[in-house]
């Protein structure tokens, strides 16, 4: 094979093309389907009348150049475009599909076999790329490439890489701001003879998938990554961890994003069709990210997941039982109906999957003590009567134990300079934005600085991470008086899975026993300045310029301090012990009256079942403190636990002499037993291996309706193994086989679920040779 010293390039066809260059519509009556050497070829003649025998003569003429075959060199192109992990690029993985998936702003190879040697000095060749149902050149969804020596940076282009005999290799360049999705490829060979011109069209049978390219500096999702570790995590990693729990006890949940598996990419592209995004707008990650945050939930538009926080999941799958996104997205793609059910970490996991599949760097992020501001006040307002009792009719705001959303990486040309980078988006349907349940993208830098007027949904996101909790007393006449404020309640330990090999922040190391997971990265400082610092208070004041409530930052002195304590390592089945300490810092007696309540609760902060209620009536001597202890045994709470095994502790006190109010609320998350997974450290591709799973039931009751949910990209599509009951204080043991279909490091993700306890998870890595 030889290369041209002066490479002949293809360029965009201009509007001043010669008449013979104009391509009739694909459905034009001038195109006729003919058979040449057993292959169907579309033939077009500029003459309105052409005899059939003349067409047949053309077909028989050995001098007429015909496209016999186009080889898109799928495996080579996929490797250099970082798309080789997509199942659909390899017919040896799960099914027989093998189609080209590439990233925009980067060249790819196409090998064309002609009926004879291609002569660029004599033969006229035209490449046609089309996107959507109605491709139009003016919208950038239809492109013609013709022979030219002109090469324009960041535009369509192509050249002959090499040519020998009937085989010619073309290298084709796509623009970095190209519409993403499935493109059609057609190749026209034009025969000119006297006044007659005939076009022979080859139509490639499979679409070409073109995605965002975070490796390309001119793409709006470009992420500088010299080490390769950032995009290795935020684009290429198919398994990860999503953090749950509360601000005092954080735990990782294994999650299989599976962005390269099966029909996930097709499902992601179908969501863009369902969103009715105009074809020409599908180059813009800002538009797409916002639409995806709406389409992952089903609240408005028949999207992927239906949310359910009721505790009754009998009509679907409990959110706690999902192991990853693949089963959800493939079920949705197959049935075109919302999948039941999801909660915030499930919505986030699915959104991470579709963003990574499309080429947008994404991560799942957990905010502990996450505020839900419903009225735009940029504060969390709690209302009480004059006796310190909560007024639920007034209290629409809430603080969730944790809330999971997403960060996506992109430029923001629609914002002032400097506000690109990580952007928060959220698919959990909490509050409507522009009439639709979606959120973001909102610049993290803007959130940190309190610039909540920038698009999108700034006040809501700022409140989630940095709102102050404000306590109001409502008089009998309806008047309201602010009686306290907690400036350090909201936005704790904002967490995501760290990038492999990158050191975590100093905040993580200070957490100690808060979370022993070494892969957790604390990104709180990306969302807000250090709590209580001048910068953080300035950001709060800046944000409150857009609040619906004025004058909430006038505070009064308080001379009695309260503290709630408990053992954060309490396991399910153990007795719960809580202590309340009250200290009088004044020189006079202080009388404390109020109520302490322990109960089970959903992670959203919604109260479920009362377990204990104690009235308080304590006299504190000057500069003295008292400690009160409260206990709840396992038999009183096990049947009343929901979802994440949260125990809420609420204390409302009024100091009789000063009318100081104390409103304390904390959450104890009971620990679940651990799951043990044993499997080989390495295995051969295509060779089965055994996985052993064991689980110790620490509860004094049997576990019923047990199951194992297992999956692992390149190892096993999602599967459910039903299991026998596990006796009280008994041990569960199970085994199953897995067979790798891809090489490299692969993760086995296992979930144990039962009626009494769900979402006990573990992971094991296998190096597949």
C-alpha positions in Angstrom: 0.0 0.0 0.0 1.2 3.5 -0.7 0.4 7.0 0.7 0.0 10.1 -1.3 2.8 12.6 -0.6 0.3 15.4 -1.1 -2.8 14.1 0.6 -6.0 14.8 -1.3 -8.6 16.2 1.2 -12.3 16.3 1.2 -14.1 19.4 2.4 -17.6 20.7 2.8 -19.4 21.2 -0.4 -20.2 24.9 -0.9 -23.5 26.4 -2.0 -21.8 27.2 -5.3 -21.4 23.6 -6.4 -21.8 22.7 -10.0 -25.3 21.4 -10.9 -24.1 17.8 -11.2 -22.9 18.0 -7.5 -26.3 18.6 -6.2 -27.6 15.5 -4.5 -31.2 14.7 -4.9 -33.3 13.7 -1.9 -32.8 10.0 -0.9 -36.5 9.5 -1.5 -36.4 11.3 -4.9 -38.0 9.5 -7.8 -34.8 10.0 -9.7 -33.1 7.4 -7.5 -33.8 3.8 -8.5 -32.8 0.7 -6.7 -30.7 -1.6 -8.9 -28.8 -4.8 -8.3 -25.1 -4.9 -9.1 -23.1 -8.1 -8.5 -25.6 -9.2 -5.9 -25.7 -5.8 -4.1 -28.4 -3.2 -4.0 -27.2 0.2 -5.3 -29.2 3.5 -5.6 -28.8 5.0 -9.1 -29.7 8.5 -10.1 -29.5 10.1 -13.5 -29.9 13.8 -14.3 -31.8 12.9 -17.4 -35.5 12.7 -16.8 -35.8 9.7 -19.1 -33.4 6.9 -19.1 -33.9 3.5 -20.7 -33.6 0.4 -18.6 -31.1 -1.1 -21.0 -28.9 1.9 -20.7 -28.8 1.5 -16.9 -28.0 -2.2 -17.3 -25.2 -1.2 -19.7 -23.7 1.1 -17.0 -23.8 -1.7 -14.5 -22.0 -4.0 -16.9 -19.3 -1.4 -17.8 -16.1 -2.4 -15.9 -15.0 1.3 -16.1 -17.9 2.5 -13.9 -16.5 2.8 -10.3 -18.8 1.1 -7.8 -18.5 0.8 -4.0 -18.3 -2.9 -3.2 -17.9 -2.6 0.6 -17.1 -0.2 3.4 -15.2 -1.4 6.4 -15.3 1.1 9.3 -12.5 -0.6 11.1 -14.7 -0.7 14.2 -12.3 -2.2 16.7 -9.3 0.0 15.8 -11.4 3.2 15.7 -13.2 2.3 19.0 -9.8 1.8 20.7 -8.4 5.2 19.7 -11.7 6.9 20.5 -12.0 5.3 24.0 -15.3 3.6 23.0 -14.1 0.0 22.8 -15.8 -0.9 26.1 -19.2 -0.5 24.5 -20.7 -3.9 24.0 -22.2 -2.9 20.6 -18.6 -2.4 19.2 -17.8 -6.1 19.6 -19.9 -8.9 18.2 -18.2 -11.3 20.7 -19.9 -9.7 23.7 -23.4 -10.7 24.6 -24.9 -10.4 21.1 -23.9 -10.2 17.4 -24.0 -6.4 17.0 -20.9 -4.6 15.9 -21.3 -0.9 15.0 -19.0 2.1 15.0 -19.0 4.4 18.1 -16.7 7.4 17.9 -16.2 10.8 19.6 -16.6 14.1 17.8 -13.6 16.3 17.0 -11.4 13.3 16.2 -10.5 11.4 13.0 -11.6 7.9 12.2 -10.7 5.5 9.4 -12.9 4.0 6.7 -11.7 1.4 4.3 -13.6 1.5 1.0 -13.4 -1.4 -1.5 -14.3 -0.3 -5.1 -15.0 -2.3 -8.2 -11.6 -1.2 -9.5 -8.7 1.1 -8.4 -9.9 4.6 -7.3 -8.3 7.4 -9.3 -8.9 10.7 -7.5 -7.8 12.6 -10.7 -10.6 11.0 -12.7 -13.2 9.7 -10.3 -15.7 11.9 -8.5 -16.6 10.8 -5.0 -18.9 12.4 -2.5 -19.4 11.4 1.2 -22.8 12.3 2.7 -23.5 12.3 6.4 -27.0 12.8 7.6 -28.6 13.0 11.1 -32.2 12.9 12.1 -35.5 12.4 10.3 -35.2 15.6 8.2 -31.5 16.3 7.6 -30.9 19.9 6.5 -27.5 21.4 5.6 -28.4 24.8 7.1 -29.0 23.1 10.5 -25.7 21.2 10.4 -27.5 17.8 10.2 -26.6 17.1 6.5 -23.1 17.3 5.2 -21.6 16.6 1.8 -17.8 16.2 1.5 -16.3 16.5 -2.0 -12.7 16.4 -3.2 -10.8 19.5 -2.2 -7.3 20.5 -1.1 -8.8 22.9 1.5 -8.6 22.0 5.2 -10.5 24.1 7.7 -9.7 23.6 11.4 -12.6 22.2 13.5 -14.6 21.5 10.4 -15.6 18.4 8.5 -12.8 17.0 6.4 -11.3 13.9 5.0 -8.4 12.7 3.0 -7.0 9.6 1.4 -4.8 7.8 3.9 -3.6 5.1 1.5 -4.7 3.3 -1.6 -3.7 0.1 -3.4 -5.6 -1.7 -6.1 -9.3 -1.6 -5.3 -8.9 -0.7 -1.6 -8.8 2.9 -0.6 -8.5 4.0 3.1 -10.1 7.4 4.0 -9.4 9.3 7.2 -12.4 11.4 8.2 -12.6 14.3 10.6 -15.7 15.5 12.5 -16.1 18.9 14.1 -15.8 19.2 17.9 -19.2 20.9 18.1 -21.1 18.3 16.0 -24.6 17.2 16.9 -24.3 13.9 18.9 -26.3 10.8 18.0 -26.7 8.3 15.2 -25.4 9.5 11.8 -26.0 7.8 8.4 -23.2 7.4 6.0 -23.7 7.4 2.2 -21.1 7.4 -0.5 -21.9 8.8 -4.0 -19.8 7.9 -7.1 -20.6 10.1 -10.0 -20.2 9.1 -13.6 -20.3 12.0 -16.2 -20.6 11.4 -19.9 -21.4 14.2 -22.3 -24.4 15.9 -20.9 -25.5 13.0 -18.8 -24.5 12.5 -15.1 -25.3 9.4 -13.1 -24.9 9.0 -9.3 -24.3 5.6 -7.8 -25.1 5.7 -4.1 -23.8 3.3 -1.4 -25.9 3.4 1.8 -24.1 2.0 4.8 -26.5 -0.4 6.6 -25.5 0.6 10.2 -25.5 4.0 11.8 -22.4 5.7 13.1 -22.7 6.7 16.8 -20.9 10.0 17.4 -20.6 11.2 21.0 -19.1 14.0 23.1 -15.3 14.0 23.4 -13.9 15.1 26.7 -10.4 14.2 25.3 -10.7 16.9 22.6 -9.6 20.5 23.7 -12.2 22.1 21.4 -15.1 20.1 22.8 -17.2 21.9 25.4 -16.9 18.9 27.7 -13.1 18.8 27.5 -11.4 17.9 30.8 -7.7 18.4 31.1 -6.3 15.1 32.2 -2.6 14.5 31.7 -2.6 11.4 34.0 -5.6 9.8 32.4 -7.1 9.1 35.8 -9.8 11.8 35.8 -11.5 10.6 32.6 -10.7 7.0 33.7 -13.1 7.6 36.6 -15.7 10.1 35.2 -16.1 8.6 31.8 -14.7 5.0 31.6 -15.4 3.6 35.1 -18.4 1.3 35.0 -18.6 0.6 38.8 -18.5 3.1 41.6 -19.7 4.0 45.1 -22.6 6.2 46.1 -22.5 7.4 49.7 -25.4 7.2 52.0 -26.2 7.4 55.8 -26.1 10.6 57.8 -23.6 13.3 58.7 -22.2 11.2 61.5 -22.1 7.8 59.9 -21.3 7.6 56.2 -21.4 4.3 54.2 -20.7 3.5 50.6 -23.2 1.6 48.4 -21.7 -0.2 45.4 -23.3 0.9 42.2 -22.8 -0.5 38.7 -23.2 2.4 36.2 -22.8 0.0 33.3 -22.7 2.8 30.7 -21.1 0.6 28.1 -23.5 -2.4 28.6 -26.1 -3.6 26.2 -28.8 -1.1 25.2 -27.7 1.7 27.6 -26.3 4.0 24.9 -29.4 3.5 22.7 -31.6 4.2 25.7 -29.7 7.4 26.4 -30.1 8.6 22.8 -33.7 7.7 22.8 -34.2 9.9 25.8 -33.0 12.9 23.7 -35.6 12.0 21.1 -38.2 11.8 23.8 -37.1 15.2 25.2 -37.9 16.6 21.7 -34.6 18.5 21.7 -34.2 20.1 18.3 -31.6 18.2 16.2 -29.4 21.3 15.8 -29.3 21.8 19.6 -27.9 18.4 20.3 -24.4 19.6 20.2 -24.9 21.5 23.5 -24.2 19.6 26.7 -25.9 22.3 28.8 -29.2 21.7 27.0 -28.7 17.9 27.1 -27.8 17.7 30.8 -30.8 19.8 31.8 -33.1 17.6 29.7 -31.6 14.4 31.0 -32.2 15.6 34.6 -35.9 15.8 33.6 -36.1 12.6 31.7 -34.5 10.3 34.3 -37.6 10.9 36.5 -41.1 10.1 35.2 -42.9 13.0 36.9 -43.7 15.0 33.7 -42.7 13.1 30.6 -42.9 9.3 31.0 -39.3 9.2 32.0 -37.1 6.4 33.2 -37.9 6.1 36.9 -40.9 6.6 39.2 -40.0 7.9 42.6 -41.5 6.3 45.7 -40.7 7.3 49.3 -43.8 5.6 50.9 -42.1 2.4 52.1 -44.6 0.4 50.1 -42.8 -1.0 47.0 -45.2 -4.0 46.4 -45.9 -2.8 42.8 -42.3 -2.7 41.8 -38.7 -3.0 43.1 -37.6 -1.4 46.3 -35.0 1.3 45.6 -32.7 -0.4 48.1 -32.6 -3.6 46.0 -31.1 -2.2 42.7 -27.5 -3.0 42.1 -27.0 -0.6 39.3 -28.4 1.3 36.3 -28.3 -1.4 33.6 -31.4 -3.4 34.6 -33.3 -0.2 35.0 -32.3 1.4 31.6 -32.7 -1.9 29.7 -36.1 -2.5 31.1 -37.2 1.1 30.2 -35.7 0.8 26.7 -37.5 -2.5 26.2 -40.9 -1.5 27.6 -40.9 2.3 27.1 -42.7 2.6 30.5 -41.3 4.1 33.7 -39.5 1.6 36.0 -40.7 1.3 39.6 -39.1 2.5 41.9 -36.3 5.0 42.6 -35.1 7.3 45.3 -32.3 9.9 45.1 -29.3 7.6 44.8 -31.0 5.5 42.2 -31.9 8.6 40.1 -28.3 9.8 40.5 -26.8 6.5 39.5 -28.9 6.3 36.4 -28.1 9.9 35.5 -24.4 9.2 35.9 -24.8 6.3 33.5 -26.5 8.1 30.7 -24.2 11.1 30.9 -21.0 8.9 30.8 -22.5 6.9 28.0 -23.0 10.1 25.9 -19.4 11.3 26.8 -20.2 13.9 29.5 -17.9 13.5 32.5 -20.2 12.8 35.5 -20.0 11.8 39.1 -22.6 11.0 41.8 -22.4 13.4 44.8 -23.9 13.0 48.2 -24.8 16.0 50.5 -25.4 15.1 54.1 -27.9 17.1 56.1 -29.3 18.3 52.8 -31.9 21.1 52.9 -35.1 21.1 50.9 -36.2 24.7 50.7 -39.8 24.9 49.3 -40.5 28.7 49.4 -37.4 30.4 48.0 -36.4 31.9 51.4 -32.9 30.3 51.1 -33.4 29.2 54.7 -35.0 26.2 56.4 -37.8 27.6 58.5 -39.1 25.6 61.5 -42.2 26.9 63.3 -43.3 26.3 66.9 -46.0 27.5 69.2 -45.3 29.4 72.4 -44.9 26.1 74.3 -42.2 24.8 71.9 -44.5 22.4 70.1 -43.8 22.0 66.3 -46.5 23.4 64.0 -46.5 20.9 61.1 -48.9 23.0 59.0 -46.2 25.7 58.8 -43.2 23.4 58.3 -43.0 22.6 54.6 -39.2 22.9 54.6 -37.1 19.8 55.5 -33.6 18.5 56.0 -32.8 15.1 54.5 -30.3 12.9 56.2 -28.6 12.7 52.8 -29.4 13.6 49.2 -27.6 12.4 46.1 -27.4 14.4 42.9 -24.8 14.7 40.1 -21.9 16.9 39.0 -21.2 17.1 35.2 -18.2 18.8 33.6 -18.6 21.3 30.8 -17.9 24.8 29.7 -20.6 27.4 30.3 -20.5 29.9 27.4 -23.9 31.0 28.5 -22.5 32.4 31.8 -19.9 35.0 32.7 -16.3 33.8 32.2 -15.0 31.5 34.9 -18.1 29.6 35.8 -17.4 26.4 33.7 -16.2 23.2 35.2 -18.3 21.1 37.5 -22.1 21.8 37.3 -24.7 20.4 39.6 -27.7 18.6 38.1 -30.4 16.6 39.9 -32.9 14.0 38.5 -34.8 13.5 41.8 -38.2 15.2 41.4 -38.2 17.6 44.4 -39.3 21.0 43.0 -40.4 22.1 39.5 -38.1 24.3 37.5 -39.7 26.2 34.6 -42.7 24.0 35.2 -40.8 20.7 34.9 -39.2 18.5 37.6 -35.5 19.0 36.8 -32.6 20.9 38.3 -29.5 22.5 36.9 -26.9 22.6 35.5 -25.7 25.1 38.2 -22.1 26.1 38.4 -20.4 24.9 41.6 -18.3 28.1 41.7 -21.5 30.2 41.5 -23.0 28.1 44.4 -19.8 28.7 46.5 -19.9 32.4 45.9 -23.7 32.8 46.5 -24.2 33.9 42.9 -27.7 32.3 42.9 -29.1 34.5 40.1 -27.0 32.6 37.5 -28.8 29.8 35.6 -30.1 27.3 36.5 -31.9 26.9 39.9 -29.3 28.7 42.0 -31.4 29.5 45.1 -32.6 25.9 45.4 -29.1 24.4 45.1 -27.5 26.9 47.4 -30.1 26.2 50.1 -29.3 22.5 49.9 -25.7 23.0 50.9 -25.6 26.2 52.8 -29.0 27.3 54.1 -29.3 28.3 57.8 -32.0 26.7 59.9 -34.2 29.4 61.4 -36.6 28.8 64.3 -39.8 30.8 64.5 -42.3 31.1 67.3 -45.9 31.7 66.2 -48.1 33.7 68.6 -51.8 33.0 69.1 -52.5 36.0 67.0 -50.5 34.6 64.1 -47.5 36.9 64.6 -44.0 35.3 64.1 -40.9 36.0 66.0 -37.4 34.5 65.2 -36.2 32.7 68.3 -33.0 31.0 67.1 -30.8 30.0 64.2 -28.5 27.1 63.4 -25.8 28.2 60.9 -24.0 24.9 60.9 -26.8 22.4 60.3 -26.9 22.1 56.5 -24.4 20.8 53.9 -22.1 18.3 55.7 -19.3 16.1 54.2 -20.4 16.4 50.6 -18.9 13.2 49.2 -18.1 11.4 45.9 -15.9 8.5 45.0 -12.3 9.7 44.6 -10.2 9.3 41.5 -7.9 6.3 41.8 -4.4 7.2 43.0 -5.4 10.8 44.0 -5.1 11.8 47.7 -8.3 12.7 49.5 -8.8 16.1 51.0 -7.7 17.0 54.5 -11.4 17.0 55.5 -11.6 13.3 54.9 -8.6 12.5 57.1 -10.1 14.6 59.9 -13.4 12.6 59.7 -11.8 9.7 61.5 -14.4 7.0 62.1 -17.0 9.0 60.2 -16.3 6.8 57.1 -13.5 4.3 56.9 -13.8 4.1 53.1 -10.5 5.3 51.6 -12.1 6.0 48.3 -14.5 8.7 49.6 -13.5 12.2 48.6 -14.9 15.1 50.5 -15.7 17.9 48.0 -17.5 20.3 50.5 -15.0 23.0 49.8 -16.0 22.9 46.1 -19.5 23.9 47.1 -18.9 26.3 49.9 -16.2 28.1 51.9 -15.3 26.8 55.4 -18.3 26.9 57.6 -18.4 30.1 59.7 -15.6 31.8 57.8 -16.0 35.4 56.6 -16.2 34.1 53.0 -18.9 31.6 53.8 -21.0 34.2 55.7 -20.5 36.7 52.8 -21.8 34.0 50.3 -24.9 33.5 52.6 -25.6 37.2 52.7 -25.1 37.4 48.9 -27.5 34.6 48.3 -30.1 36.1 50.7 -30.3 39.2 48.6 -32.5 36.9 46.5 -34.4 35.5 49.4 -38.2 35.8 49.8 -37.7 36.6 53.6 -35.8 39.6 54.9 -34.1 40.4 58.2 -33.5 36.8 59.4 -29.9 37.6 60.4 -30.6 39.5 63.7 -29.7 37.1 66.5 -30.2 37.1 70.3 -28.0 35.8 73.1 -28.5 32.3 74.5 -27.1 31.2 77.8 -28.1 27.5 78.0 -26.3 24.9 75.8 -27.6 21.5 74.8 -26.0 18.5 73.2 -27.4 15.1 72.0 -25.0 12.1 72.1 -25.3 8.5 71.0 -23.1 5.6 69.8 -22.8 5.9 66.0 -21.7 2.3 65.8 -25.0 0.8 67.1 -25.9 -2.3 65.1 -29.4 -3.4 64.1 -30.6 -5.6 67.0 -28.7 -3.7 69.7 -30.2 -1.4 72.4 -30.3 2.3 71.4 -29.0 4.7 74.1 -29.3 8.5 73.8 -28.1 11.1 76.2 -29.2 14.8 76.4 -26.8 17.2 78.2 -27.9 20.6 79.2 -25.5 23.3 80.6 -26.5 26.6 82.2 -23.8 29.2 81.5 -25.7 32.0 83.4 -25.4 33.1 87.0 -29.0 32.3 87.8 -31.2 29.2 87.7 -32.7 28.1 84.4 -35.8 26.0 84.1 -35.9 23.7 81.1 -39.3 22.3 79.9 -39.8 20.4 76.7 -40.1 17.1 75.0 -37.7 14.5 73.6 -38.9 12.0 71.0 -37.2 9.0 69.4 -38.7 7.5 66.3 -38.0 5.7 63.0 -37.8 7.9 59.9 -37.2 7.9 56.2 -33.9 9.3 55.0 -35.8 12.3 53.7 -36.4 13.3 57.3 -40.1 12.3 57.2 -41.2 10.8 60.5 -42.5 7.3 60.4 -43.2 5.7 63.9 -42.8 7.0 67.4 -40.7 4.8 69.7 -40.3 6.9 72.8 -41.7 10.2 74.0 -40.4 11.8 77.3 -41.5 15.1 78.9 -38.7 17.2 80.2 -38.8 19.4 83.4 -35.4 20.2 84.7 -33.9 23.0 86.8 -30.3 23.9 86.0 -28.2 25.5 88.7 -25.8 28.4 87.7 -22.8 27.1 85.7 -24.0 23.5 86.1 -25.0 20.8 83.7 -27.3 17.7 83.8 -27.3 14.6 81.7 -30.4 12.6 80.9 -30.4 9.1 79.4 -33.0 7.4 77.2 -33.1 3.8 76.0 -35.1 1.8 73.4 -34.7 -2.0 73.1 -34.5 -3.9 69.8 -37.9 -5.5 70.2 -39.4 -2.0 70.2 -38.0 -0.8 66.9 -37.1 -3.7 64.6 -40.6 -4.0 63.1 -40.8 -0.3 62.6 -37.6 0.4 60.7 -37.8 1.7 57.2 -35.4 1.9 54.3 -32.1 3.1 55.7 -32.6 2.1 59.3 -32.8 5.7 60.5 -33.6 6.6 64.1 -34.6 10.3 64.5 -33.9 12.1 67.8 -35.9 15.3 68.3 -35.7 17.6 71.3 -37.7 20.8 71.7 -37.0 22.9 74.9 -38.1 26.3 76.2 -36.1 28.1 78.9 -38.9 29.5 81.1 -36.9 32.5 82.5 -35.6 33.8 79.1 -38.0 32.2 76.6 -34.9 30.8 74.8 -35.9 28.0 72.5 -33.7 25.0 71.8 -34.7 22.8 68.8 -32.4 19.8 68.4 -32.7 17.2 65.8 -30.2 14.4 65.0 -30.3 11.0 63.3 -28.8 7.7 64.4 -28.2 5.3 61.4 -28.2 1.7 62.7 -25.4 -0.3 61.2 -26.2 -3.3 59.0 -24.2 -6.6 59.1 -21.4 -7.0 56.5 -21.4 -9.2 53.4 -18.4 -11.3 52.5 -17.5 -12.2 48.9 -14.8 -14.7 48.0 -13.7 -15.2 44.4 -10.4 -15.6 42.5 -8.1 -12.6 42.1 -7.8 -13.5 38.4 -9.5 -15.5 35.7 -9.4 -16.2 32.0 -11.7 -14.6 29.4 -14.5 -17.0 28.7 -13.5 -19.3 31.7 -16.1 -19.6 34.5 -15.2 -19.1 38.1 -16.9 -19.6 41.4 -18.1 -16.9 43.8 -18.9 -17.6 47.4 -21.0 -15.2 49.5 -21.6 -15.3 53.2 -23.6 -13.2 55.6 -24.1 -13.3 59.4 -27.5 -12.4 60.6 -27.1 -10.4 63.9 -30.8 -10.0 64.3 -32.8 -11.9 66.9 -35.4 -12.8 64.1 -35.2 -14.9 61.0 -34.7 -13.3 57.5 -37.3 -14.2 55.0 -37.7 -13.7 51.2 -33.9 -13.6 50.7 -32.2 -13.0 47.4 -28.8 -12.1 45.9 -28.7 -9.6 43.1 -25.5 -9.9 41.2 -23.9 -8.1 38.3 -20.5 -6.9 36.9 -19.8 -5.2 33.6 -17.9 -7.7 31.4 -18.7 -10.5 33.8 -22.4 -10.8 34.3 -25.5 -8.9 33.3 -27.9 -8.2 36.2 -29.3 -11.5 37.6 -31.3 -12.4 40.7 -30.6 -15.6 42.7 -33.4 -16.5 45.1 -32.2 -17.8 48.4 -33.6 -19.8 51.4 -34.5 -18.1 54.7 -31.8 -17.3 57.2 -32.4 -18.2 60.9 -32.2 -15.8 63.8 -28.5 -15.2 64.6 -27.8 -17.7 61.8 -25.2 -17.6 58.9 -26.1 -17.4 55.2 -23.8 -19.1 52.6 -24.3 -19.2 48.8 -22.3 -19.9 45.7 -22.7 -19.1 42.0 -20.7 -19.1 38.7 -19.6 -16.1 36.6 -18.0 -16.2 33.1 -16.0 -13.1 31.9 -16.7 -11.8 28.4 -14.2 -8.9 28.6 -10.6 -8.6 29.7 -9.1 -6.2 32.2 -10.0 -5.3 35.8 -13.7 -6.3 36.4 -15.8 -5.8 39.5 -18.3 -8.4 41.0 -21.1 -6.5 42.8 -23.4 -8.4 45.1 -26.4 -7.2 47.1 -28.2 -9.3 49.8 -31.9 -8.4 50.3 -34.6 -9.8 52.5 -37.9 -8.6 53.9 -36.2 -7.6 57.2 -33.0 -6.0 55.8 -32.1 -4.8 52.4 -29.2 -3.4 50.5 -26.3 -5.2 52.2 -23.6 -5.0 49.5 -20.0 -6.0 48.8 -17.6 -5.9 45.8 -14.8 -8.1 44.6 -12.3 -7.2 41.8 -11.1 -9.8 39.3 -8.3 -9.4 36.8 -9.5 -11.0 33.6 -6.6 -12.2 31.3 
